[in-house]
Amino acid sequence: MTTPPLVFEHVPLGRHASQPFSLEIPAHHTVAVLGDEDSGVGLLGGYALGLDRPAAGRALVFDTDVAALPEPERLAFRRRVGYLPAGEGLLQNLSLRDNVALPLRFGSGASPKEIDGRVNVMLAAVRLAGVSQLRPAQANEEERRRAALARAIAFDPGLLVLEQPFDGLTARVASELLELARGGESADGARRTIFITGQEIPPLLLRRVEHVYRLTRAGLLEPETV
Amino acid sequence: MRAATHLTAAGRDVAVRIGINQVRFTAVHAVGLVTLLSGILSFLVISQATRELGRIGATDLIGTLIVVAIVRELGPLITALVVAGRSGTAIAAELATNQVLGEVRALEGMGIDPKQYLVLPRFAGSLVSMFTLLVVFDLVAVLAGFGATSLNGMSGARYFDIVLASLGARDVWLTVLKALAFGCIVGVVPSYFGLAVRRAPTEIPIAASRAVVTAIVGIFLCSALFVALG
């Protein structure tokens, strides 16, 4: 049996939580954990990537506690995980194109020509080729989200952590982005494992998400009724 | 330093581009202001000194005044204050904005060291800019001194003779050391305060203000240290 790419072990969430949060994200599955702001659902992405350290418990990515790694190793390890933060986190002084290229420029040994080629492919895949020179402030929300997704999958990671990826998007666009994030199909399901956190998910997407959980204020994880 | 050595080739290109941009903003855009301040300061001081020292027949001391007071002491100090006031504020505000908008967190999430992408180019840009502006300041100060002494009847040949006679190797390396030390302060202090901001936009002006005040205090303390050790 394949090791789950992402595991949360007894991580306390939210002020009102009566029990710690534990969950395994199976390989090649798309899993969404939804909840109100009070539930602490917004903390999960940071814990998964080792950006924040939980007060207790741990988050394991590919069997590694990222938060416990020394800084250089931690940064290098994160390149194995795609991350779309809440609010996109695009750098405002760079064009959408340069935002997508940034992780490749800093995290790969590829030549500028190779990086340009890869960025062109990615921009075409997320349908941003025509507006790639815009700065984030000049682009609309959909374009920014497309750029942030392209940046998240720049290294073609096996695991994607998406925070509020579909907020403010139409169901059609959200569905298209989810398909891009899944990266096609493999024999076991989606090519990538996807972990989504947020408050809501468009109903149209539910058939493409294998597990949807609702995190209550008390910290209880309940399977969402589809 | 470690951040610089871990850069990939493409990452280095990006960092160099940001550094050049920093030099453009910090040095090139400040040349006019530094020229104006240096010219006025030197002209006023040397005009008065030429008249007063002329009365007691000690105009040779103008060389010492130009070299020690203006080139070695006031030049680095005023240039550093200009750079801290203009660019220190901008660096702190920019990095604080990056922090508030979640860009720093996103960089870390992508496996990019914010020190490599945000701090290192600004640090290098501040060093280069400080050094360049100091050269501009000192050249303009010497030329303005020439203008002031000419108006008071001293020949150009004599002026440059007494200035060059007063200028020693120690003055040059002390000035260079000060430029590097002040450049470090202006590069590091605002970056620290900018990145120390958490998530509230109201922290941005506070960070900018603290950064400049701390940098100015640091520059004065460092200047005093140079005098004490020199």
Contacts between the chains, C-beta under 8 A, distances in Angstrom:
chain1	res1	chain2	res2	distance
A	46	B	105	7.8
A	49	B	108	8.0
A	49	B	109	5.4
A	51	B	105	6.1
A	51	B	108	5.9
A	51	B	109	6.0
A	71	B	113	7.8
A	72	B	6	6.8
A	72	B	113	8.0
A	75	B	108	7.2
A	75	B	111	4.7
A	75	B	112	7.1
A	75	B	113	5.6
A	76	B	111	6.2
A	77	B	111	7.4
A	78	B	108	7.4
A	78	B	109	6.3
A	78	B	110	6.8
A	78	B	111	4.0
A	79	B	110	7.4
A	79	B	111	4.0
A	83	B	106	7.5
A	83	B	109	3.9
A	83	B	110	6.5
A	85	B	102	5.9
A	85	B	105	6.3
A	85	B	106	5.1
A	85	B	109	5.9
A	86	B	102	7.4
A	87	B	101	7.4
A	87	B	102	5.1
A	88	B	106	7.6
A	89	B	101	7.4
A	89	B	102	4.6
A	89	B	103	5.6
A	89	B	105	6.4
A	89	B	106	2.6
A	89	B	107	7.9
A	89	B	109	7.2
A	90	B	103	7.5
A	90	B	106	7.4
A	91	B	98	7.5
A	91	B	103	5.2
A	91	B	106	7.7
A	91	B	107	7.9
A	92	B	97	7.9
A	92	B	101	6.7
A	92	B	103	7.2
A	102	B	14	7.5
A	102	B	110	7.1
A	102	B	112	6.9
A	102	B	117	7.9
A	103	B	110	4.3
A	103	B	111	6.7
A	103	B	112	6.4
A	104	B	10	7.2
A	105	B	8	7.0
A	105	B	10	4.0
A	105	B	11	5.3
A	105	B	13	7.3
A	105	B	14	5.3
A	106	B	7	7.5
A	106	B	8	6.3
A	106	B	10	7.4
A	106	B	11	4.1
A	106	B	14	7.1
A	106	B	110	7.8
A	106	B	111	7.6
A	106	B	112	4.5
A	106	B	113	7.9
A	106	B	116	6.8
A	106	B	117	6.6
A	107	B	8	7.2
A	107	B	11	7.9
A	107	B	110	7.1
A	107	B	111	5.1
A	107	B	112	6.7
A	108	B	8	6.8
A	108	B	10	7.4
A	109	B	8	5.7
A	109	B	9	7.4
A	110	B	10	6.9
A	111	B	9	7.5
A	111	B	10	7.4
A	112	B	10	5.5
A	112	B	13	6.8
A	115	B	10	5.9
A	151	B	110	7.0
A	154	B	110	7.9
